C-alpha cells in the first residue's frame, strides 16, 4: 500500500514559525521590519480573543460568588493559609460559620424577635443541664415563661422554639405547666399532627396534672379516627389511650370508629360494637361497614401497632359475618406479631389462629418463627403461643417453627415470668395451679369453636416429646438452677409429675441438701427452705412420692442428708414441715430411715413451734 505524503499548508504552526525565522535572518538583527510569529490552530481559528473572553467571564463569576457567599476577609484568610501550605483551623472556621448564621438570621427576622428567641434558647439550655440547683432552675423557668407568654401558639409548630416549650413542660412548676397548656389547648390537634409540635403534646400528657391530661384527651374527641390514621399523631394517641385514659374515655374513643354519629356526641350505654345497634338492628350493616372502613384506613397506613385499633378490631372480628372474618384473617395473618402487643390485640390474633384456614396458619407460623423467643417472654404475646399450641394440628411445623427455638433457649426463657408459663403449657397445659381459670376457659372455647380437628391429648403429647428430653437433661446437669426460685420450681414439679428418673432426683436432692442453699429475699440472704414459695414447691415435690415404691425424692434425700442439713432444717418451722411431709409421703422403709437420722438430733426441736410439735408426735409413734 502506497503511503500518502502529507501536504504542507500555510496553516501549519511549524511552517509559520520557520518562515518567521527566515524573514528575521534576512532583515538582520537591527532591522525595523520585525515579524512576530503568531500561533494559529490547525483548524485556522484564533485563540487570543477566546482566552481573553474566558478570563473576563471567570473574573466576573468569582466576583459574583464573593458577593453571594462568604465575606472576602474569610476567603482571603483561608486561601492565604492554604497557599502557605498550612492546614486551615477547623475550630476557627466553625466559629466563623456560626457568626454567619447569626448574621443571616438577623437579616431575615426583626432584631427584637431574634433577641427574644436567642435568649429563650440560652435559658432552656441552662434549665436542661444535669448539674444545676433547683432554685436556679425554677427561677430560669419563670423568666423563660415571662419571656414567651402569649406567644406559645405562634412558636408551637416551629422546629427550634417548640423545644423551648418541651423544656418548660418537663422542668417548670405545676402553675407554669397549667398556664402553658391552657394557652395551647386550642391548637392541640394541629400540634399532635405536627412533626415538631407532637413532642410538646406528649410532654403535656406525660408530665401534666390529671386535669390537664384529661383536658387534652377531650380535645382529641371528634378527630380520633383521623389522628389514629396519621403517622405522626398515631403514637401519641396510643400513648394517651394506653397509659392515661380512663375506662370511660377509652369507650368514647372506640365509639368514633362505629360511625360519624359518634364524632360529636357520645353514648354511655354503648360499650362495645354490638351495643351500637342493639336498639336498632337495621343499623347493624351500616355500622359494621363504617367500622370496617375505618379499620382498613389505618391498616393501609401500616399503623397496626396501636392498642386503640386492637380494641376496635377485637370487637369487629367477633361481630362480623363469616365471609368478612375470613377476608380480615387473611389480611391480619402477616401482622400477627405487632397485633400481640396488647391484650385485646392478642385476643384478636388468637381468633385468627382458631378460625384461620390451614394456609393462614402456615403464614402465621412463618411470621411467628422469627419472633418466637421474644413472644414467649412478652406479657401478652405468650398467649398467642398458647393458642397455637392448643389449636394448630400440624405439630411437626409447630415443633420446627417454635418449640425448637424454645428448647435452644431454655434457661433464658425459664428466668422470665411469662417464659416459664409458656414452657409450663407445653409440659402440663391447663394446669389450674399456674394458669387463671378465665385464660383456660378462653383457650378451650376458642380451640373448640375453631377449625382444629386433631385430638387435644394427642397434640399435647406430640409437642411434649420435643421439649421434655431437653428439660430432663438440663435438670440433671444443672439442678441448682431448677430449684433457685418459686416460679422455676413449679415448672420442675410439673416435669417430675409427667416423667421422673433416678438421675433427676439424685441431682435435685444434692442441690436441696446443700448446706449453703440460700435465697435472696428483699436484699437479705435466707435459708431457702424458709422461703414461703420454695417451701410450698418442696412439699409438692414430696407429695409426688405417694403410691411409689422406688424412685422417690424421699429416698434420694435420705442418701444425701447429712448432719448439717438436719440441724439447719430442724431449727426452722418450715424445715420440720418438709421432713414431716417426706415421712408421710414415702413407704415405711424410707420413712424409718428418715426417722433414724432425725432421732439423734431430737433435742434441737422446739416444742413451741407448730412444725416441731407435729414432728415430735410422729417420732413418738
Secondary structure as a PSIPRED ss2 file (coil, helix, strand):
# PSIPRED VFORMAT (PSIPRED V4.0)

   1 X C   1.000  0.000  0.000
   2 X C   1.000  0.000  0.000
   3 X C   1.000  0.000  0.000
   4 X C   1.000  0.000  0.000
   5 X C   1.000  0.000  0.000
   6 X C   1.000  0.000  0.000
   7 X C   1.000  0.000  0.000
   8 X C   1.000  0.000  0.000
   9 X C   1.000  0.000  0.000
  10 X C   1.000  0.000  0.000
  11 X C   1.000  0.000  0.000
  12 X C   1.000  0.000  0.000
  13 X H   0.000  1.000  0.000
  14 X H   0.000  1.000  0.000
  15 X H   0.000  1.000  0.000
  16 X H   0.000  1.000  0.000
  17 X H   0.000  1.000  0.000
  18 X H   0.000  1.000  0.000
  19 X H   0.000  1.000  0.000
  20 X H   0.000  1.000  0.000
  21 X H   0.000  1.000  0.000
  22 X H   0.000  1.000  0.000
  23 X H   0.000  1.000  0.000
  24 X H   0.000  1.000  0.000
  25 X H   0.000  1.000  0.000
  26 X H   0.000  1.000  0.000
  27 X H   0.000  1.000  0.000
  28 X C   1.000  0.000  0.000
  29 X C   1.000  0.000  0.000
  30 X C   1.000  0.000  0.000
  31 X C   1.000  0.000  0.000
  32 X C   1.000  0.000  0.000
  33 X C   1.000  0.000  0.000
  34 X C   1.000  0.000  0.000
  35 X C   1.000  0.000  0.000
  36 X C   1.000  0.000  0.000
  37 X C   1.000  0.000  0.000
  38 X C   1.000  0.000  0.000
  39 X C   1.000  0.000  0.000
  40 X C   1.000  0.000  0.000
  41 X C   1.000  0.000  0.000
  42 X C   1.000  0.000  0.000
  43 X C   1.000  0.000  0.000
  44 X C   1.000  0.000  0.000
  45 X C   1.000  0.000  0.000
  46 X C   1.000  0.000  0.000
  47 X C   1.000  0.000  0.000
  48 X H   0.000  1.000  0.000
  49 X H   0.000  1.000  0.000
  50 X H   0.000  1.000  0.000
  51 X H   0.000  1.000  0.000
  52 X H   0.000  1.000  0.000
  53 X H   0.000  1.000  0.000
  54 X H   0.000  1.000  0.000
  55 X H   0.000  1.000  0.000
  56 X H   0.000  1.000  0.000
  57 X H   0.000  1.000  0.000
  58 X H   0.000  1.000  0.000
  59 X H   0.000  1.000  0.000
  60 X H   0.000  1.000  0.000
  61 X H   0.000  1.000  0.000
  62 X H   0.000  1.000  0.000
  63 X H   0.000  1.000  0.000
  64 X H   0.000  1.000  0.000
  65 X H   0.000  1.000  0.000
  66 X H   0.000  1.000  0.000
  67 X H   0.000  1.000  0.000
  68 X H   0.000  1.000  0.000
  69 X C   1.000  0.000  0.000
  70 X C   1.000  0.000  0.000
  71 X C   1.000  0.000  0.000
  72 X H   0.000  1.000  0.000
  73 X H   0.000  1.000  0.000
  74 X H   0.000  1.000  0.000
  75 X H   0.000  1.000  0.000
  76 X H   0.000  1.000  0.000
  77 X H   0.000  1.000  0.000
  78 X H   0.000  1.000  0.000
  79 X H   0.000  1.000  0.000
  80 X H   0.000  1.000  0.000
  81 X H   0.000  1.000  0.000
  82 X H   0.000  1.000  0.000
  83 X H   0.000  1.000  0.000
  84 X C   1.000  0.000  0.000
  85 X C   1.000  0.000  0.000
  86 X C   1.000  0.000  0.000
  87 X C   1.000  0.000  0.000
  88 X C   1.000  0.000  0.000
  89 X C   1.000  0.000  0.000
  90 X H   0.000  1.000  0.000
  91 X H   0.000  1.000  0.000
  92 X H   0.000  1.000  0.000
  93 X H   0.000  1.000  0.000
  94 X H   0.000  1.000  0.000
  95 X H   0.000  1.000  0.000
  96 X H   0.000  1.000  0.000
  97 X H   0.000  1.000  0.000
  98 X H   0.000  1.000  0.000
  99 X H   0.000  1.000  0.000
 100 X H   0.000  1.000  0.000
 101 X H   0.000  1.000  0.000
 102 X H   0.000  1.000  0.000
 103 X H   0.000  1.000  0.000
 104 X H   0.000  1.000  0.000
 105 X H   0.000  1.000  0.000
 106 X H   0.000  1.000  0.000
 107 X H   0.000  1.000  0.000
 108 X H   0.000  1.000  0.000
 109 X C   1.000  0.000  0.000
 110 X C   1.000  0.000  0.000
 111 X H   0.000  1.000  0.000
 112 X H   0.000  1.000  0.000
 113 X H   0.000  1.000  0.000
 114 X H   0.000  1.000  0.000
 115 X H   0.000  1.000  0.000
 116 X H   0.000  1.000  0.000
 117 X H   0.000  1.000  0.000
 118 X H   0.000  1.000  0.000
 119 X H   0.000  1.000  0.000
 120 X H   0.000  1.000  0.000
 121 X H   0.000  1.000  0.000
 122 X H   0.000  1.000  0.000
 123 X H   0.000  1.000  0.000
 124 X H   0.000  1.000  0.000
 125 X H   0.000  1.000  0.000
 126 X H   0.000  1.000  0.000
 127 X H   0.000  1.000  0.000
 128 X H   0.000  1.000  0.000
 129 X C   1.000  0.000  0.000
 130 X C   1.000  0.000  0.000
 131 X C   1.000  0.000  0.000
 132 X C   1.000  0.000  0.000
 133 X C   1.000  0.000  0.000
 134 X H   0.000  1.000  0.000
 135 X H   0.000  1.000  0.000
 136 X H   0.000  1.000  0.000
 137 X H   0.000  1.000  0.000
 138 X H   0.000  1.000  0.000
 139 X H   0.000  1.000  0.000
 140 X H   0.000  1.000  0.000
 141 X H   0.000  1.000  0.000
 142 X H   0.000  1.000  0.000
 143 X H   0.000  1.000  0.000
 144 X H   0.000  1.000  0.000
 145 X H   0.000  1.000  0.000
 146 X H   0.000  1.000  0.000
 147 X H   0.000  1.000  0.000
 148 X H   0.000  1.000  0.000
 149 X C   1.000  0.000  0.000
 150 X C   1.000  0.000  0.000
 151 X C   1.000  0.000  0.000
 152 X H   0.000  1.000  0.000
 153 X H   0.000  1.000  0.000
 154 X H   0.000  1.000  0.000
 155 X H   0.000  1.000  0.000
 156 X C   1.000  0.000  0.000
 157 X C   1.000  0.000  0.000
 158 X C   1.000  0.000  0.000
 159 X C   1.000  0.000  0.000
 160 X C   1.000  0.000  0.000
 161 X C   1.000  0.000  0.000
 162 X H   0.000  1.000  0.000
 163 X H   0.000  1.000  0.000
 164 X H   0.000  1.000  0.000
 165 X H   0.000  1.000  0.000
 166 X H   0.000  1.000  0.000
 167 X H   0.000  1.000  0.000
 168 X H   0.000  1.000  0.000
 169 X H   0.000  1.000  0.000
 170 X H   0.000  1.000  0.000
 171 X H   0.000  1.000  0.000
 172 X C   1.000  0.000  0.000
 173 X C   1.000  0.000  0.000
 174 X H   0.000  1.000  0.000
 175 X H   0.000  1.000  0.000
 176 X H   0.000  1.000  0.000
 177 X H   0.000  1.000  0.000
 178 X H   0.000  1.000  0.000
 179 X H   0.000  1.000  0.000
 180 X H   0.000  1.000  0.000
 181 X H   0.000  1.000  0.000
 182 X H   0.000  1.000  0.000
 183 X H   0.000  1.000  0.000
 184 X H   0.000  1.000  0.000
 185 X H   0.000  1.000  0.000
 186 X H   0.000  1.000  0.000
 187 X H   0.000  1.000  0.000
 188 X H   0.000  1.000  0.000
 189 X H   0.000  1.000  0.000
 190 X H   0.000  1.000  0.000
 191 X H   0.000  1.000  0.000
 192 X H   0.000  1.000  0.000
 193 X C   1.000  0.000  0.000
 194 X C   1.000  0.000  0.000
 195 X C   1.000  0.000  0.000
 196 X C   1.000  0.000  0.000
 197 X H   0.000  1.000  0.000
 198 X H   0.000  1.000  0.000
 199 X H   0.000  1.000  0.000
 200 X H   0.000  1.000  0.000
 201 X H   0.000  1.000  0.000
 202 X H   0.000  1.000  0.000
 203 X H   0.000  1.000  0.000
 204 X H   0.000  1.000  0.000
 205 X H   0.000  1.000  0.000
 206 X H   0.000  1.000  0.000
 207 X H   0.000  1.000  0.000
 208 X C   1.000  0.000  0.000
 209 X C   1.000  0.000  0.000
 210 X H   0.000  1.000  0.000
 211 X H   0.000  1.000  0.000
 212 X H   0.000  1.000  0.000
 213 X H   0.000  1.000  0.000
 214 X H   0.000  1.000  0.000
 215 X H   0.000  1.000  0.000
 216 X H   0.000  1.000  0.000
 217 X H   0.000  1.000  0.000
 218 X H   0.000  1.000  0.000
 219 X H   0.000  1.000  0.000
 220 X H   0.000  1.000  0.000
 221 X C   1.000  0.000  0.000
 222 X C   1.000  0.000  0.000
 223 X C   1.000  0.000  0.000
 224 X H   0.000  1.000  0.000
 225 X H   0.000  1.000  0.000
 226 X H   0.000  1.000  0.000
 227 X H   0.000  1.000  0.000
 228 X H   0.000  1.000  0.000
 229 X C   1.000  0.000  0.000
 230 X C   1.000  0.000  0.000
 231 X C   1.000  0.000  0.000
 232 X C   1.000  0.000  0.000
 233 X H   0.000  1.000  0.000
 234 X H   0.000  1.000  0.000
 235 X H   0.000  1.000  0.000
 236 X H   0.000  1.000  0.000
 237 X H   0.000  1.000  0.000
 238 X H   0.000  1.000  0.000
 239 X H   0.000  1.000  0.000
 240 X H   0.000  1.000  0.000
 241 X H   0.000  1.000  0.000
 242 X H   0.000  1.000  0.000
 243 X H   0.000  1.000  0.000
 244 X C   1.000  0.000  0.000
 245 X C   1.000  0.000  0.000
 246 X C   1.000  0.000  0.000
 247 X H   0.000  1.000  0.000
 248 X H   0.000  1.000  0.000
 249 X H   0.000  1.000  0.000
 250 X H   0.000  1.000  0.000
 251 X H   0.000  1.000  0.000
 252 X H   0.000  1.000  0.000
 253 X H   0.000  1.000  0.000
 254 X H   0.000  1.000  0.000
 255 X H   0.000  1.000  0.000
 256 X C   1.000  0.000  0.000
 257 X C   1.000  0.000  0.000
 258 X C   1.000  0.000  0.000
 259 X C   1.000  0.000  0.000
 260 X C   1.000  0.000  0.000
 261 X H   0.000  1.000  0.000
 262 X H   0.000  1.000  0.000
 263 X H   0.000  1.000  0.000
 264 X H   0.000  1.000  0.000
 265 X C   1.000  0.000  0.000
 266 X C   1.000  0.000  0.000
 267 X C   1.000  0.000  0.000
 268 X C   1.000  0.000  0.000
 269 X C   1.000  0.000  0.000
 270 X C   1.000  0.000  0.000
 271 X C   1.000  0.000  0.000
 272 X C   1.000  0.000  0.000
 273 X H   0.000  1.000  0.000
 274 X H   0.000  1.000  0.000
 275 X H   0.000  1.000  0.000
 276 X H   0.000  1.000  0.000
 277 X C   1.000  0.000  0.000
 278 X C   1.000  0.000  0.000
 279 X C   1.000  0.000  0.000
 280 X C   1.000  0.000  0.000
 281 X H   0.000  1.000  0.000
 282 X H   0.000  1.000  0.000
 283 X H   0.000  1.000  0.000
 284 X H   0.000  1.000  0.000
 285 X H   0.000  1.000  0.000
 286 X H   0.000  1.000  0.000
 287 X H   0.000  1.000  0.000
 288 X H   0.000  1.000  0.000
 289 X H   0.000  1.000  0.000
 290 X H   0.000  1.000  0.000
 291 X H   0.000  1.000  0.000
 292 X H   0.000  1.000  0.000
 293 X H   0.000  1.000  0.000
 294 X H   0.000  1.000  0.000
 295 X H   0.000  1.000  0.000
 296 X H   0.000  1.000  0.000
 297 X H   0.000  1.000  0.000
 298 X H   0.000  1.000  0.000
 299 X H   0.000  1.000  0.000
 300 X H   0.000  1.000  0.000
 301 X C   1.000  0.000  0.000
 302 X C   1.000  0.000  0.000
 303 X C   1.000  0.000  0.000
 304 X C   1.000  0.000  0.000
 305 X C   1.000  0.000  0.000
 306 X C   1.000  0.000  0.000
 307 X H   0.000  1.000  0.000
 308 X H   0.000  1.000  0.000
 309 X H   0.000  1.000  0.000
 310 X H   0.000  1.000  0.000
 311 X H   0.000  1.000  0.000
 312 X H   0.000  1.000  0.000
 313 X H   0.000  1.000  0.000
 314 X H   0.000  1.000  0.000
 315 X H   0.000  1.000  0.000
 316 X H   0.000  1.000  0.000
 317 X H   0.000  1.000  0.000
 318 X H   0.000  1.000  0.000
 319 X H   0.000  1.000  0.000
 320 X C   1.000  0.000  0.000
 321 X C   1.000  0.000  0.000
 322 X H   0.000  1.000  0.000
 323 X H   0.000  1.000  0.000
 324 X H   0.000  1.000  0.000
 325 X H   0.000  1.000  0.000
 326 X H   0.000  1.000  0.000
 327 X H   0.000  1.000  0.000
 328 X H   0.000  1.000  0.000
 329 X H   0.000  1.000  0.000
 330 X H   0.000  1.000  0.000
 331 X H   0.000  1.000  0.000
 332 X H   0.000  1.000  0.000
 333 X H   0.000  1.000  0.000
 334 X H   0.000  1.000  0.000
 335 X H   0.000  1.000  0.000
 336 X H   0.000  1.000  0.000
 337 X H   0.000  1.000  0.000
 338 X H   0.000  1.000  0.000
 339 X H   0.000  1.000  0.000
 340 X C   1.000  0.000  0.000
 341 X C   1.000  0.000  0.000
 342 X C   1.000  0.000  0.000
 343 X H   0.000  1.000  0.000
 344 X H   0.000  1.000  0.000
 345 X H   0.000  1.000  0.000
 346 X H   0.000  1.000  0.000
 347 X H   0.000  1.000  0.000
 348 X H   0.000  1.000  0.000
 349 X H   0.000  1.000  0.000
 350 X H   0.000  1.000  0.000
 351 X H   0.000  1.000  0.000
 352 X H   0.000  1.000  0.000
 353 X H   0.000  1.000  0.000
 354 X H   0.000  1.000  0.000
 355 X H   0.000  1.000  0.000
 356 X C   1.000  0.000  0.000
 357 X C   1.000  0.000  0.000
 358 X H   0.000  1.000  0.000
 359 X H   0.000  1.000  0.000
 360 X H   0.000  1.000  0.000
 361 X H   0.000  1.000  0.000
 362 X H   0.000  1.000  0.000
 363 X H   0.000  1.000  0.000
 364 X H   0.000  1.000  0.000
 365 X H   0.000  1.000  0.000
 366 X H   0.000  1.000  0.000
 367 X H   0.000  1.000  0.000
 368 X H   0.000  1.000  0.000
 369 X H   0.000  1.000  0.000
 370 X C   1.000  0.000  0.000
 371 X C   1.000  0.000  0.000
 372 X H   0.000  1.000  0.000
 373 X H   0.000  1.000  0.000
 374 X H   0.000  1.000  0.000
 375 X H   0.000  1.000  0.000
 376 X H   0.000  1.000  0.000
 377 X C   1.000  0.000  0.000
 378 X C   1.000  0.000  0.000
 379 X C   1.000  0.000  0.000
 380 X C   1.000  0.000  0.000
 381 X H   0.000  1.000  0.000
 382 X H   0.000  1.000  0.000
 383 X H   0.000  1.000  0.000
 384 X H   0.000  1.000  0.000
 385 X H   0.000  1.000  0.000
 386 X H   0.000  1.000  0.000
 387 X H   0.000  1.000  0.000
 388 X H   0.000  1.000  0.000
 389 X H   0.000  1.000  0.000
 390 X H   0.000  1.000  0.000
 391 X H   0.000  1.000  0.000
 392 X C   1.000  0.000  0.000
 393 X C   1.000  0.000  0.000
 394 X C   1.000  0.000  0.000
 395 X H   0.000  1.000  0.000
 396 X H   0.000  1.000  0.000
 397 X H   0.000  1.000  0.000
 398 X H   0.000  1.000  0.000
 399 X H   0.000  1.000  0.000
 400 X H   0.000  1.000  0.000
 401 X H   0.000  1.000  0.000
 402 X H   0.000  1.000  0.000
 403 X H   0.000  1.000  0.000
 404 X H   0.000  1.000  0.000
 405 X H   0.000  1.000  0.000
 406 X H   0.000  1.000  0.000
 407 X H   0.000  1.000  0.000
 408 X H   0.000  1.000  0.000
 409 X C   1.000  0.000  0.000
 410 X H   0.000  1.000  0.000
 411 X H   0.000  1.000  0.000
 412 X H   0.000  1.000  0.000
 413 X H   0.000  1.000  0.000
 414 X H   0.000  1.000  0.000
 415 X C   1.000  0.000  0.000
 416 X C   1.000  0.000  0.000
 417 X H   0.000  1.000  0.000
 418 X H   0.000  1.000  0.000
 419 X H   0.000  1.000  0.000
 420 X H   0.000  1.000  0.000
 421 X H   0.000  1.000  0.000
 422 X H   0.000  1.000  0.000
 423 X H   0.000  1.000  0.000
 424 X H   0.000  1.000  0.000
 425 X H   0.000  1.000  0.000
 426 X H   0.000  1.000  0.000
 427 X H   0.000  1.000  0.000
 428 X C   1.000  0.000  0.000
 429 X C   1.000  0.000  0.000
 430 X C   1.000  0.000  0.000
 431 X C   1.000  0.000  0.000
 432 X C   1.000  0.000  0.000
 433 X C   1.000  0.000  0.000
 434 X C   1.000  0.000  0.000
 435 X C   1.000  0.000  0.000
 436 X C   1.000  0.000  0.000
 437 X H   0.000  1.000  0.000
 438 X H   0.000  1.000  0.000
 439 X H   0.000  1.000  0.000
 440 X H   0.000  1.000  0.000
 441 X H   0.000  1.000  0.000
 442 X H   0.000  1.000  0.000
 443 X H   0.000  1.000  0.000
 444 X H   0.000  1.000  0.000
 445 X H   0.000  1.000  0.000
 446 X H   0.000  1.000  0.000
 447 X H   0.000  1.000  0.000
 448 X H   0.000  1.000  0.000
 449 X H   0.000  1.000  0.000
 450 X C   1.000  0.000  0.000
 451 X C   1.000  0.000  0.000
 452 X C   1.000  0.000  0.000
 453 X C   1.000  0.000  0.000
 454 X C   1.000  0.000  0.000
 455 X C   1.000  0.000  0.000
 456 X H   0.000  1.000  0.000
 457 X H   0.000  1.000  0.000
 458 X H   0.000  1.000  0.000
 459 X H   0.000  1.000  0.000
 460 X H   0.000  1.000  0.000
 461 X H   0.000  1.000  0.000
 462 X H   0.000  1.000  0.000
 463 X H   0.000  1.000  0.000
 464 X H   0.000  1.000  0.000
 465 X H   0.000  1.000  0.000
 466 X H   0.000  1.000  0.000
 467 X H   0.000  1.000  0.000
 468 X H   0.000  1.000  0.000
 469 X H   0.000  1.000  0.000
 470 X H   0.000  1.000  0.000
 471 X H   0.000  1.000  0.000
 472 X H   0.000  1.000  0.000
 473 X H   0.000  1.000  0.000
 474 X H   0.000  1.000  0.000
 475 X H   0.000  1.000  0.000
 476 X H   0.000  1.000  0.000
 477 X H   0.000  1.000  0.000
 478 X C   1.000  0.000  0.000
 479 X H   0.000  1.000  0.000
 480 X H   0.000  1.000  0.000
 481 X H   0.000  1.000  0.000
 482 X H   0.000  1.000  0.000
 483 X C   1.000  0.000  0.000
 484 X C   1.000  0.000  0.000
 485 X C   1.000  0.000  0.000
 486 X H   0.000  1.000  0.000
 487 X H   0.000  1.000  0.000
 488 X H   0.000  1.000  0.000
 489 X H   0.000  1.000  0.000
 490 X H   0.000  1.000  0.000
 491 X H   0.000  1.000  0.000
 492 X H   0.000  1.000  0.000
 493 X H   0.000  1.000  0.000
 494 X H   0.000  1.000  0.000
 495 X H   0.000  1.000  0.000
 496 X H   0.000  1.000  0.000
 497 X H   0.000  1.000  0.000
 498 X H   0.000  1.000  0.000
 499 X C   1.000  0.000  0.000
 500 X C   1.000  0.000  0.000
 501 X C   1.000  0.000  0.000
 502 X H   0.000  1.000  0.000
 503 X H   0.000  1.000  0.000
 504 X H   0.000  1.000  0.000
 505 X H   0.000  1.000  0.000
 506 X H   0.000  1.000  0.000
 507 X H   0.000  1.000  0.000
 508 X H   0.000  1.000  0.000
 509 X H   0.000  1.000  0.000
 510 X H   0.000  1.000  0.000
 511 X H   0.000  1.000  0.000
 512 X H   0.000  1.000  0.000
 513 X C   1.000  0.000  0.000
 514 X C   1.000  0.000  0.000
 515 X C   1.000  0.000  0.000
 516 X C   1.000  0.000  0.000
 517 X C   1.000  0.000  0.000
 518 X E   0.000  0.000  1.000
 519 X E   0.000  0.000  1.000
 520 X E   0.000  0.000  1.000
 521 X E   0.000  0.000  1.000
 522 X C   1.000  0.000  0.000
 523 X C   1.000  0.000  0.000
 524 X E   0.000  0.000  1.000
 525 X E   0.000  0.000  1.000
 526 X E   0.000  0.000  1.000
 527 X E   0.000  0.000  1.000
 528 X H   0.000  1.000  0.000
 529 X H   0.000  1.000  0.000
 530 X H   0.000  1.000  0.000
 531 X C   1.000  0.000  0.000
 532 X H   0.000  1.000  0.000
 533 X H   0.000  1.000  0.000
 534 X H   0.000  1.000  0.000
 535 X H   0.000  1.000  0.000
 536 X H   0.000  1.000  0.000
 537 X H   0.000  1.000  0.000
 538 X H   0.000  1.000  0.000
 539 X H   0.000  1.000  0.000
 540 X H   0.000  1.000  0.000
 541 X H   0.000  1.000  0.000
 542 X H   0.000  1.000  0.000
 543 X H   0.000  1.000  0.000
 544 X C   1.000  0.000  0.000
 545 X C   1.000  0.000  0.000
 546 X C   1.000  0.000  0.000
 547 X C   1.000  0.000  0.000
 548 X C   1.000  0.000  0.000
 549 X C   1.000  0.000  0.000
 550 X C   1.000  0.000  0.000
 551 X C   1.000  0.000  0.000
 552 X C   1.000  0.000  0.000
 553 X H   0.000  1.000  0.000
 554 X H   0.000  1.000  0.000
 555 X H   0.000  1.000  0.000
 556 X H   0.000  1.000  0.000
 557 X H   0.000  1.000  0.000
 558 X H   0.000  1.000  0.000
 559 X H   0.000  1.000  0.000
 560 X H   0.000  1.000  0.000
 561 X C   1.000  0.000  0.000
 562 X C   1.000  0.000  0.000
 563 X H   0.000  1.000  0.000
 564 X H   0.000  1.000  0.000
 565 X H   0.000  1.000  0.000
 566 X H   0.000  1.000  0.000
 567 X H   0.000  1.000  0.000
 568 X H   0.000  1.000  0.000
 569 X H   0.000  1.000  0.000
 570 X H   0.000  1.000  0.000
 571 X C   1.000  0.000  0.000
 572 X C   1.000  0.000  0.000
 573 X H   0.000  1.000  0.000
 574 X H   0.000  1.000  0.000
 575 X H   0.000  1.000  0.000
 576 X H   0.000  1.000  0.000
 577 X H   0.000  1.000  0.000
 578 X H   0.000  1.000  0.000
 579 X H   0.000  1.000  0.000
 580 X H   0.000  1.000  0.000
 581 X H   0.000  1.000  0.000
 582 X H   0.000  1.000  0.000
 583 X H   0.000  1.000  0.000
 584 X H   0.000  1.000  0.000
 585 X H   0.000  1.000  0.000
 586 X C   1.000  0.000  0.000
 587 X C   1.000  0.000  0.000
 588 X H   0.000  1.000  0.000
 589 X H   0.000  1.000  0.000
 590 X H   0.000  1.000  0.000
 591 X H   0.000  1.000  0.000
 592 X H   0.000  1.000  0.000
 593 X H   0.000  1.000  0.000
 594 X H   0.000  1.000  0.000
 595 X H   0.000  1.000  0.000
 596 X H   0.000  1.000  0.000
 597 X H   0.000  1.000  0.000
 598 X H   0.000  1.000  0.000
 599 X H   0.000  1.000  0.000
 600 X C   1.000  0.000  0.000
 601 X C   1.000  0.000  0.000
 602 X H   0.000  1.000  0.000
 603 X H   0.000  1.000  0.000
 604 X H   0.000  1.000  0.000
 605 X C   1.000  0.000  0.000
 606 X C   1.000  0.000  0.000
 607 X C   1.000  0.000  0.000
 608 X C   1.000  0.000  0.000
 609 X C   1.000  0.000  0.000
 610 X H   0.000  1.000  0.000
 611 X H   0.000  1.000  0.000
 612 X H   0.000  1.000  0.000
 613 X H   0.000  1.000  0.000
 614 X H   0.000  1.000  0.000
 615 X H   0.000  1.000  0.000
 616 X H   0.000  1.000  0.000
 617 X H   0.000  1.000  0.000
 618 X H   0.000  1.000  0.000
 619 X H   0.000  1.000  0.000
 620 X H   0.000  1.000  0.000
 621 X C   1.000  0.000  0.000
